[in-house]
Amino acid sequence: MKDLHFENVRREYESKQLKRSQMPDNPFEKVTEWLQEAANNPKVLEPTAVIVCTSTPDGHPSSRTVLLKEFLNGEFIFYSNYESRKGQQMKENPHVSLTFLWHELERQIHIEGEVRKLEPELSDEYFKTRPYKSRVGARISPQSHPIPNRAYIMAEFVKESAKFLGRAVPRPDNWGGFAVKPVRIEFWQGRESRLHDRFLYQKEDENKWSCERIAP
Ligand SMILES: Cc1cc2nc3c(=O)[nH]c(=O)nc-3n(C[C@H](O)[C@H](O)[C@H](O)COP(=O)(O)O)c2cc1C
């Protein structure tokens, strides 16, 4: 096996800065601003990609990327299979973290909070907006569970597609939204010499957040 050395893979971050005067009392204003900037920047390939970290009740973590679909009333919404590995872990332990990383903007946001299942009506609404094939795919994929081979899942897909041809594809009960309500939000802006700007918000009560600069 070959050893790898990445000592020389190194970039300076110097395109932007973050000042105390730019940090609003309510961190959701900054979340909205950064998400919109990422979404409007054609250089950012997956502006809504977010890494979701879950863990078992005894603290074994796992993480994966999903796509944020809504930011509603201060909650981050993504969609997945409720019986997947992440779905199972979130059922048993609602404490999760989310990380948005926008390399192109030298920015990231770290979020910690509690997750809940989204109201079924809202999941239905979103499901209807998905392309036909994605709706069928959600119905037949036993996400995270072993399958014999690719031919198996393709055959299931073809069978299910034929069943709903020309009709509405209903959302399966095991698929829907998750809503994450944050208690901690950190904004990170890369700066020169690794002296990055970081601002940490922590929720004090329903309408009040503390905000402090933390060391890079
Ligand atoms: C860019 C990107 C976006 C993804 N978006 C989603 C998503 O929105 N929902 C989802 O269930 N999986 C999504 N996936 C797949 C997940 O990363 C993961 O493989 C899947 O949800 C199973 O995770 P689990 O076995 O840990 O539950 C995405 C993967 C990538 C790379």
The ligand as a MOL file (V3000), in Angstrom:
LIG
                    3D

  0  0  0     0  0            999 V3000
M  V30 BEGIN CTAB
M  V30 COUNTS 31 33 0 0 0
M  V30 BEGIN ATOM
M  V30 1 C -24.4520 15.7950 -2.7920 0
M  V30 2 C -25.2580 14.7130 -2.1210 0
M  V30 3 C -26.5830 14.9510 -1.7930 0
M  V30 4 C -27.3540 13.9640 -1.1760 0
M  V30 5 N -28.6360 14.2620 -0.8060 0
M  V30 6 C -29.3460 13.3540 -0.1070 0
M  V30 7 C -30.6330 13.6900 0.4070 0
M  V30 8 O -31.1270 14.8280 0.2700 0
M  V30 9 N -31.3140 12.7290 1.0970 0
M  V30 10 C -30.7920 11.4760 1.3160 0
M  V30 11 O -31.4620 10.6540 1.9310 0
M  V30 12 N -29.5740 11.1450 0.8520 0
M  V30 13 C -28.8360 12.0500 0.1630 0
M  V30 14 N -27.5780 11.7220 -0.2840 0
M  V30 15 C -27.0460 10.3730 0.0210 0
M  V30 16 C -26.5360 10.3550 1.4730 0
M  V30 17 O -25.2650 10.9750 1.5540 0
M  V30 18 C -26.4510 8.9230 2.0370 0
M  V30 19 O -25.6750 8.0870 1.1980 0
M  V30 20 C -27.8290 8.2960 2.2350 0
M  V30 21 O -28.7720 9.2160 2.7260 0
M  V30 22 C -27.7510 7.1020 3.1830 0
M  V30 23 O -27.2280 7.5200 4.4230 0
M  V30 24 P -27.3080 6.6150 5.7340 0
M  V30 25 O -27.0560 5.1910 5.3120 0
M  V30 26 O -26.2410 7.1420 6.6280 0
M  V30 27 O -28.6760 6.7910 6.3200 0
M  V30 28 C -26.7750 12.6930 -0.9060 0
M  V30 29 C -25.4390 12.4620 -1.2190 0
M  V30 30 C -24.6960 13.4620 -1.8170 0
M  V30 31 C -23.2380 13.1990 -2.1280 0
M  V30 END ATOM
M  V30 BEGIN BOND
M  V30 1 1 1 2
M  V30 2 1 2 3
M  V30 3 2 2 30
M  V30 4 2 3 4
M  V30 5 1 4 5
M  V30 6 1 4 28
M  V30 7 2 5 6
M  V30 8 1 6 7
M  V30 9 1 6 13
M  V30 10 2 7 8
M  V30 11 1 7 9
M  V30 12 1 9 10
M  V30 13 2 10 11
M  V30 14 1 10 12
M  V30 15 2 12 13
M  V30 16 1 13 14
M  V30 17 1 14 15
M  V30 18 1 14 28
M  V30 19 1 15 16
M  V30 20 1 16 17
M  V30 21 1 16 18
M  V30 22 1 18 19
M  V30 23 1 18 20
M  V30 24 1 20 21
M  V30 25 1 20 22
M  V30 26 1 22 23
M  V30 27 1 23 24
M  V30 28 2 24 25
M  V30 29 1 24 26
M  V30 30 1 24 27
M  V30 31 2 28 29
M  V30 32 1 29 30
M  V30 33 1 30 31
M  V30 END BOND
M  V30 END CTAB
M  END
